[in-house]
Amino acid sequence: MQKARLAKQAERYDDMAACRKSVTEQGAELSNEERNLLSVAYKNIVGARRSSWRVVSSIEQKTEGAEKKQQMAREYREKIETELRDLCNDVLSLLKRSLIPSASQAETVERLPLA
């Protein structure tokens, strides 16, 4: 957990996510702090990619008529979209294979929405 904290302080969220992901995949139930570190890591990684996507998408729209520039922007946007899709699939996979199965019954009940 110390490495994840250090990565957070250094704003190296990819490293932070990798560290937390490996711990999560071991199947042990995570503490609140461990879950928070995992969440913060993926939130920041996805947020940075979304910001990049918006910038590149805007550039792509502004380069209409300049085929080479527009194609380059489109290809780069598609690369970012692939990264976003992969990150989201990673999180969903962690939830499905590790986080939900290892959650305690009390923790699961505690998080259920009220009717």
C-alpha positions in Angstrom: 0.0 0.0 0.0 3.0 2.3 0.6 3.9 2.2 -3.0 0.4 3.2 -4.1 0.5 6.1 -1.6 3.9 7.2 -3.0 2.6 6.9 -6.6 -0.4 9.0 -5.6 1.8 11.8 -4.1 3.9 11.7 -7.3 0.7 11.9 -9.4 1.7 8.7 -11.2 -1.8 7.2 -11.4 -0.9 4.5 -13.9 1.7 3.1 -11.5 -0.8 3.5 -8.6 -3.5 1.6 -10.6 -1.1 -1.2 -11.5 0.0 -1.6 -7.9 -3.6 -1.7 -6.6 -4.7 -4.0 -9.4 -2.2 -6.6 -8.6 -3.2 -6.6 -4.9 -6.9 -6.7 -5.9 -6.4 -9.7 -8.2 -5.1 -11.7 -5.2 -8.7 -11.9 -4.0 -8.3 -10.6 -0.5 -11.0 -8.2 0.8 -9.7 -4.6 0.5 -9.8 -2.1 3.3 -11.5 1.3 2.8 -8.2 3.0 2.1 -7.2 0.3 -0.4 -10.5 0.7 -2.2 -10.1 4.4 -2.2 -6.6 4.2 -3.7 -7.8 1.9 -6.4 -10.8 4.3 -7.2 -8.6 7.4 -7.2 -6.1 5.8 -9.5 -8.6 4.7 -12.1 -10.6 8.0 -11.8 -7.5 10.0 -12.6 -6.4 7.8 -15.4 -9.8 7.8 -17.1 -10.2 11.5 -16.4 -6.9 12.3 -18.2 -7.8 10.2 -21.2 -11.3 11.8 -21.4 -9.7 15.3 -21.3 -7.3 14.2 -24.1 -10.2 12.8 -26.1 -12.0 16.1 -25.9 -9.0 18.1 -27.1 -8.2 15.7 -30.0 -11.9 15.5 -30.9 -12.1 19.3 -31.1 -8.9 19.5 -33.2 -10.4 16.8 -35.5 -13.5 18.9 -36.0 -11.5 22.1 -36.7 -9.3 20.4 -39.3 -12.2 19.7 -41.7 -10.9 20.2 -45.2 -7.3 19.3 -44.3 -7.5 15.6 -44.9 -4.1 14.6 -43.6 -4.4 16.5 -40.4 -8.0 15.3 -39.9 -7.0 11.7 -40.5 -4.1 12.0 -38.0 -6.4 13.5 -35.4 -9.1 10.8 -36.1 -6.5 8.0 -35.6 -5.2 9.5 -32.4 -8.8 10.0 -31.1 -9.5 6.3 -31.9 -6.3 5.3 -30.0 -7.5 7.2 -27.0 -10.9 5.6 -27.2 -9.3 2.2 -27.3 -7.3 3.1 -24.1 -10.5 4.3 -22.4 -12.4 1.2 -23.4 -9.5 -1.0 -22.1 -9.3 0.9 -18.8 -13.1 0.6 -18.3 -13.0 -3.1 -19.1 -10.1 -3.5 -16.6 -12.3 -2.0 -13.8 -15.3 -4.0 -14.7 -13.2 -7.2 -14.7 -11.7 -6.3 -11.3 -15.2 -5.8 -10.0 -16.5 -9.0 -11.4 -13.6 -11.3 -10.7 -12.2 -9.9 -7.5 -13.9 -7.1 -5.7 -17.5 -8.3 -5.6 -16.7 -11.9 -4.8 -14.4 -10.9 -2.0 -16.7 -8.3 -0.4 -18.0 -9.4 3.0 -21.8 -9.9 3.4 -21.9 -6.9 5.9 -20.1 -4.7 3.4 -22.5 -5.7 0.6 -25.6 -5.1 2.7 -24.2 -1.8 3.9 -23.9 -0.5 0.3 -27.3 -1.5 -0.9 -29.5 1.5 -1.8 -32.5 2.1 0.4 -35.9 1.6 -1.2 
